[in-house]
Amino acid sequence: MLTATLVAGFLAGATPQAGEVAPDFTVQDTSGKSHSLSEMVKAGPVILAFFPKAFTGGCTKELTAYRDRYKDVEKLGGQLLAVSTDEAADLIKFKDSLKAPFAFVPDPDAKLTSLYDVKMPVMNLANRYTFVIGEDRKILKVDQGKDAVDPNGAIASCPLRKPKADAAATPAPAPAPAKK
């Protein structure tokens, strides 16, 4: 009985994978702005980048690369949330030092980190994971570890889509004139 409970608990807490529906959340970034995943995906793909610790080598390299490629994310209609278990004050300094144009989300209680099951065992740190999330919160790509440092795969996985309002506003082509 205990084994079945442990297996069920382990499976329930498994890290979401490509093809699955991403857990929904609402968080506040370092500027106090609220971000809800279910609303964000309506505007375009979301890159959710968990990183272990501000000002460390790998995290600086990863988030600098996202900063340098952020215009590519925007061209695809994408949004980026960088998440760590650091306190807000540390993330504000880190974001400023990088001159990053995207949102940083402090998760000191590891609520979001735990929701996505990317928390390191024992330590209150996130493992390095990147999730690309598309329409209906479908996970399109998951990178982890050193693969998540390079943003190229995540950016390439962002689908380019026209906003639905534009598609409805496009007039139908006029019928060709009848030939005599």
ABEGO torsion letter per residue (X at the ends): XAAAAAAAAAAAABBBBBGBBBBBBBBBBAAGBBBBAAAAAAAEBBBBBBBABBGBAAAAAAAAAAAAAAAAAAAAGBBBBBBBABBAAAAAAAAAAAGBABBBBBBAAGAAAAAAGABBBGBBBBBBBBBBBBBGGBBABBBBEAAAABAAAAAAABBBBBBAAAAAABBBBBBBBBBX
